[in-house]
Amino acid sequence: MANKKQPEILLESGINELEIMEFTIGDQLFGINVAKVREIMMVEPVKPMQKSNQYVEGIFKPRDKVLTVINLAAYLELGPSPKPERDIFIITGFNNSEYAFHVHTVVGIDRIYGTQLKKPDPVIYGGREGVATGIVELEDKLITILDFEAIIAEICPESSIQYETIENLGGSNNIRNNVHILIAEDSVLLSKMIIDALHKAGYVNTVKFNNGQEAWDYLCEIRDGGDNINDFVNCIITDIEMPEMDGHRLTKLVKTDPALKHIPLVIFSSLISAEMRIKGKELGADEQITKPEIGRLVGVVDTLTQK
């Protein structure tokens, strides 16, 4: 394998497909959305850091940027590598940050439909809640898709959503109290953080779904039931990467539906990049925000719902 490789990313959007990179830790098979992968490289020596989290191996500088190395085998309590000299660093990019995840091998890349991504049991791997976002069955193998955002949020809380950023935005008021927000987010940890932050800002009328399909079914039930959609949903906040139906597909469905397209829709995802921003705009998203920017999310909801 070459020392460094840049994975290709899907160019189409709104068709509920994604590419996952398979990798192993011990004898177990895991996956990561290719959109989160910047490159893969052979393991390199790292410099340990004193008083760092127990799952942080240290830091290294592959080029002009210092990266933190997370040992996934240690985090998942799966034991050391049988051939450590052949291990791999997966360099990831999400939430406007880059991290190196230490794994044992990289197997390859598969393209799957969102409907193939099934929600796993809520508690696996050392009792951590929601450490996996999905399970994929391909031929005779099962691939566990890890929640890398939740892993980083646990190891480096300062890199995740910061509640204090909403302190200067004001609290509860009659306008915010009367806004109904639909949230589509599969991460147990991050959905709780988003809802807590919105409630703290005064957006107390929220309904949350675990994926785009559940959110879409809810919207269709209201639309087809003859009720006024505006009495139930005034704004939609959706993640991109979710099982069953992703956020881009949900955005496309909402924005091409005559009865729903007027609802402001915000993509709130760790995957926002220049390329992803173009995709979201083409699909009709009203705004796109990277997940740590919870203060900006509240401000955008203010703007979109108070026109």
N, C-alpha and C positions, 0 to 999 in steps of 0.2 A: 504493500500500500504506500502511496506517496505520503510524504511528511505532512503535507497540507492539502486540503481539498475544500473548495467552496461548493456547497450543495446547490442544486437548482431549485427554484421555487415556482409553484404553479402560477400561471399568468391569468387564468380565467377566474372569475368571481361569481358568487351567487348561485353556483350549481351544486353546493353541498358536498364538495370533494376536498380532500386534503392529502398531503403527502407526509408520511411519518418515516423517520429514520429509526431503524431498529438497532439496539445495542444490548450487550449482555453485562450482567454482574453475576459472577459465579455461573450457575447453570440456569439462571432465570433471564427471560427476555423482556425488554422494556422498549418504549418508544417515546420519541419527542417530535412535535410538529416541526417540519423542515423550516417553516417560516421563522422559527426561533434560533436556527442554527446558522452561525456565521462561518464556521469552518471546523474541520477535525484535524487533529495532529497527534503525532506520537508523544507519549508522555515525556516530560522534561523535568529536570531537577527544580524543586521549589524551595523558597526560603521560608522556614517556619516563622510564625508571628507569635510573640508572647501574649498570653491572656486572650487569645482569639477563641472563637467557638470551637468546641471539640471536633466538629465535622469539617472545619477549615484546615486544609493541609498547609496552606501558606500562600505565598504570592510568587508570580514569575512574570517576566517581561519578554513576551515573544517578539515584539518589535518596539513600537514607541509607546505602548500602553501597559501599565501594570494591571494584572488580572488576579483576582482571588480564585483559588482552586478549592472546590467543594468535593469531598470524597463521598460519592454516593453509596459505595459499599458500606462505609461506616455509618452513614445516616440511616440506611435501611437495615442495618445490622445483619448483613449477608456474608460477612467474612472477607478475608483478604484475597487478592488475585492469585491464581495459581502460577501465572507467568507475568510478574509485575513489570518486567522490562519490555513487554509487548503491549502494555496498557495504552489507553487512548484518552486524550483530552477532547471533549466536545466544547467548543467555544460558542456560547450562546449570546443572544442579544434580545432583551425585552425590558420593558419599563425604563427605557432610555439608559440602560446599564448593560455591561458585558460581564459574564462570569465563565470560568472554566469548570466543567464537571468531569471528574475523574471516573472513567468507566473501564471495563475490561476488554471488550471488543466492540467494533461496529460491524453490523451484519449487512446492512443495505437499506434501500429506500423502497417503500411501497406506497401506492396510491390507493386510497380507500374512500368509500362513501361515508358521510356522516352517520347514516343509519346503521353502519357496521360498528360504530363506536358505542358501546353499551356502558351505562353507569355501573360502577363497581359497588361492592358493599362499602358503607361509609367509613368503616374502621379496618384498616389493614396496615401491615408493616409497623410493628412495634407499638401498636395502639394509637398511631397518629391519625387524627380525623381528616379524611379527605386528601390523603397524600397521593391518591391516584384519581385522575379525572375520567378514565374510561378503560375498558377492556375490549380488545379487538381480536376476533378469531379469524385467522387466515389459514386456509387449508388445514393442516394438522397442528398449528401452533397458536398459543395464546400470548398476546402482547399487552403488557400493562403500560398505559400512557400515564406518565407521572405528572403531577401538578408542580411544575418547576417554580411557579410564582409563589405557591404556598411554602415550598421548601425554603426559598430565599427569605420570605416574610418571617419564617420561624428563626432562621439562622441570623439574618440581618434585619431586624424589625425597623431600623431607621430608613431602610430602602423602600418600605412599603407605604401604604396609605397613611398619611399623617393627619390626625384629627385636628391638630392645632391650626391647620391652615384655613379652617372654616370659622375660626373665632372672630375674625374681623368682618365677616360677611353678614353679621346680624343673626338673630335666632328666629324663633317662631313668630309668624305674623299671619294675619287673616288670608293674605294672598297665597302664601306657601301652604298654609293649612288646608286650603281647598283644592290643591293640585293633586291629581291622581297619577302616580308614576308606576309603570310596569317595568320590572327589572328581569332580564334574562341573564343568568350567571350560574355556572355549574360549580364553581369552587365554593366549598362550605365556608372556608375561612374568609375569603375575599367578599363573598356575598354578605356575610354578617357585618364586615367592616364597612361596606358601601351603605347598607341599610342603616347602620348605627350613625354614620356620618350624615346621611340625608335627614334622619329624624332629628339629629342634634341641630341641624340648620333650619328645622321647621317643616320639612317635607315628610309629614307623618303618615300620609295616605299612600302606602306602597304595597304592591303585590309582586311576589317573586316567584319565578319559575326556573327550573334546573337546566333548561335548554330551549333552543328556538322553537322546537316542535310544540312543547307545552305552551309556550307563549302564543304561538300562532293559533293553536286550537282554542285558547281562551279568547283571542281577538275574534276569531270566526264565530264562536258561540254567541258573543255579544252582537256582532254584525248581523248574523242570520236570525237572531231572536227578535229583531225589531226594536231593540232598545237603542237609545241615543248613546253612541260610543263615547261621546264627550263627557257623559256622566260617570264613566268608568276609567277611561284612559286619556290623559292629557299630555303625556310624554312617555317615550320608550327609551330605556337605557339597556343596551345589549353588549355582551362580550362578543368576541369573534369565535374563539375556539371553544366549542361545546359539543357534547354527544348528540346523536339523533339529527339535529339541525343546527348548523353554525349561524353565527350572527350575520354574516354576509347574505346567506340565503334568506334569513328572516327579514333583513332590510329590503331585499329585492321584492319579496312577497308583499310587504307592507306598502312600499312605495309604488307598486304597480296595481294596487287595489284601489278602485275609485272611492270606496267608502272609508278607507283607512289612510290614504296617502297624505292627508293633511296633518296627521299626528306627528309632532316633532320627534325625531329619532336621533339618539346620540350613541355612537359606538364608543364604548369605554373599555379599552383593551390594552394589554401589555404589548400587543403586536403592532401597534401603530408605528409605521415607518413611512418614508417617502412613497414607496411603492404601494403599501397598504392604504395610504391616504388617497391615492389616485383611485384605487379600486372602490373604496367606500364612497367617494364622491360620485363616481359613475353609477353606483347603485342607488344614490339618492339620499345618503345620510346627511342630516342637517349639520352635524358636528362630529368630530372625532378627537378623542382625548386619551392620552396615556394614563394608565391607572393611578400612579401616585398623585396625580393632579386633582385630588378630590375637591380642593377649593375652587379650581377652575370649573369642575363639573357643576357645582352648585350655582356658580355665576352663569354658566351657559343655560342651565335649566331655568333660571330666573329670566333670562333674555328670551328664550324660546316660548315660555308659557305666559309671559306678561306682555306680549305684543298687542 
